[in-house]
Amino acid sequence: MKKGLLIVYSGLSGVGKGTILEKLMPMKDLNLAYSVSMTTRAPRPMEVDGVNYFFVSKERFLEAIKNGELLEHARFVGNDYGTPKAYVEKMRNEGKNVVLEIEIDGARQVVSKCEDALSIYIVPPSMEELERRIRERGSEDEQTILKRLSKAKQEMKEIDFYKNVVCNDDLDKAVDEIRNIILKEMNN
């Protein structure tokens, strides 16, 4: 059995990463599996350990870092998050193409450890369109929107790090483009 791909999937907040992934995941020919992260955050109602996250103590998380068990890790809003190396390798060895939906810092960590990673970054057609999409969601206050837009401008300066950059100006077109990138890599 051929080893599965490690797909590092990132993009600006509000660019449609989740929507694209929802369309890609059920495509049988892509054989995708979503990576489950480890976190020190407490489970929310209806979240299941090993399905939504691997919920661990702060001590266990620090031990995982110390022992080199994580492909990447970061702290976000007072909690730690990371990608367990053994889980990802198990899935890849089963022939699954594992998708890591992570931020640029995490992506850099993963690519530095896994040279065979396939990196894909999603961008909007323009910063104006991104702002429109974020505002249209109606889920955040003005200060949060401005922070997201500021972060987006910073991230856009770093996208050359990714092997593949896909513009989400048309959802179906973006889905097809990413599907073709993955299929091409699968056939190499």
C-alpha positions in Angstrom: 0.0 0.0 0.0 1.3 3.4 -0.9 1.8 5.8 1.9 -0.7 8.7 2.1 0.1 12.3 1.6 0.5 14.9 4.4 -1.5 17.9 3.2 -0.7 21.2 5.0 -3.8 23.3 4.4 -4.0 27.0 5.4 -5.5 30.3 4.4 -6.7 33.6 5.7 -9.5 33.8 8.2 -12.8 34.2 6.2 -11.4 33.0 2.9 -13.6 29.8 2.8 -11.1 27.1 4.0 -13.8 25.2 5.9 -16.4 25.4 3.0 -13.8 24.1 0.5 -12.8 21.3 2.9 -16.4 20.3 3.4 -16.7 19.7 -0.4 -13.3 17.9 -0.7 -13.6 15.5 2.3 -16.4 13.3 0.9 -14.6 12.8 -2.5 -13.7 9.1 -2.3 -10.9 9.3 -4.9 -9.0 11.7 -2.7 -9.0 9.3 0.3 -8.8 12.2 2.8 -8.6 12.0 6.6 -8.8 15.0 8.8 -6.0 15.2 11.4 -7.2 15.2 15.0 -5.2 17.7 17.2 -4.1 17.4 20.8 -5.3 20.2 23.2 -5.1 21.2 26.8 -8.5 22.9 26.4 -11.5 21.3 28.2 -14.0 19.5 26.0 -17.1 21.4 24.9 -20.5 19.7 25.2 -20.9 17.1 22.5 -17.1 16.9 21.8 -15.6 13.4 21.9 -12.0 12.6 22.9 -10.2 11.1 19.9 -12.8 12.5 17.4 -12.8 16.2 17.8 -9.5 16.5 19.7 -7.2 14.4 21.9 -7.9 16.2 25.3 -4.9 16.1 27.6 -3.5 17.7 30.7 -1.0 20.5 30.5 1.6 18.1 31.9 0.9 15.5 29.2 1.1 18.2 26.5 4.5 19.5 27.8 5.7 15.9 27.9 4.7 15.4 24.2 6.7 18.5 23.2 9.7 17.3 25.2 9.6 13.9 23.6 9.2 15.2 20.1 5.7 13.6 19.7 4.2 16.7 17.9 4.7 17.8 14.3 3.7 21.3 15.4 2.3 23.1 18.4 1.1 26.5 19.4 -0.7 28.4 22.2 -4.0 30.0 21.4 -6.2 31.9 23.9 -4.4 30.3 26.9 -4.6 26.7 25.6 -2.1 24.5 23.8 -2.8 22.8 20.5 -0.6 20.4 18.6 -0.6 17.7 15.9 0.4 14.3 17.2 3.1 12.8 14.9 2.2 9.1 15.7 -1.5 9.6 14.8 -0.7 11.3 11.5 1.9 8.6 10.6 -0.6 5.8 11.4 -3.2 7.4 9.1 -0.6 7.9 6.3 0.6 4.3 6.7 -3.0 3.2 6.2 -2.9 5.0 2.8 -5.0 8.0 3.9 -4.1 11.5 2.7 -4.1 13.4 6.0 -5.2 17.1 6.0 -3.7 19.4 8.6 -5.7 22.7 8.7 -3.2 24.9 10.4 -1.8 28.4 10.6 1.4 29.6 8.9 3.5 29.1 12.0 2.4 25.5 12.4 2.8 24.9 8.7 6.4 26.0 8.9 7.0 23.6 11.7 5.4 20.7 9.9 7.2 21.4 6.5 10.6 21.6 8.3 10.0 18.1 9.8 8.2 16.5 6.8 9.8 17.5 3.5 7.2 15.5 1.6 4.3 17.6 2.9 2.0 19.1 0.2 1.3 22.7 1.2 -1.8 24.6 0.0 -2.7 28.1 0.9 -6.1 29.7 0.1 -6.4 33.4 -0.7 -9.3 35.7 -1.5 -9.6 37.5 -4.9 -8.9 40.8 -3.0 -8.5 42.2 0.5 -11.8 44.1 -0.1 -13.6 40.8 -0.9 -12.1 39.2 2.3 -13.4 42.1 4.4 -16.8 41.8 2.8 -16.9 38.1 3.6 -15.8 38.5 7.2 -18.4 41.3 7.8 -21.1 39.3 6.1 -20.7 36.5 8.6 -21.9 38.9 11.2 -20.3 36.9 14.0 -17.7 39.4 15.3 -17.4 42.9 16.7 -15.6 45.7 14.8 -12.4 45.3 16.9 -12.2 41.6 16.1 -12.8 42.2 12.4 -10.0 44.8 12.3 -7.6 42.4 14.1 -8.5 39.7 11.5 -7.9 42.0 8.6 -4.6 43.2 10.0 -3.4 39.7 10.6 -4.5 38.8 7.0 -2.4 41.6 5.6 0.6 40.2 7.5 0.0 36.6 6.4 -0.3 37.6 2.7 3.4 38.7 2.9 4.4 35.1 3.8 2.4 32.9 1.4 5.4 32.3 -0.9 6.3 29.6 1.7 3.5 27.4 0.3 4.0 25.2 -2.8 0.5 25.9 -4.0 -1.6 29.0 -3.7 -5.3 28.8 -4.7 -7.6 31.8 -5.1 -11.1 31.3 -3.9 -12.9 33.7 -6.2 -15.3 30.9 -7.3 -16.0 28.1 -4.8 -16.4 25.2 -7.3 -13.3 26.3 -9.3 -11.2 26.5 -6.1 -12.4 23.0 -5.0 -11.6 21.6 -8.5 -8.1 23.2 -8.4 -7.3 21.8 -5.0 -8.7 18.4 -6.0 -6.4 18.4 -9.1 -3.4 19.4 -7.0 -4.0 16.5 -4.6 -4.6 14.0 -7.4 -1.5 15.0 -9.3 0.6 14.6 -6.1 -1.0 11.2 -5.4 0.1 10.0 -8.9 3.7 11.1 -8.4 
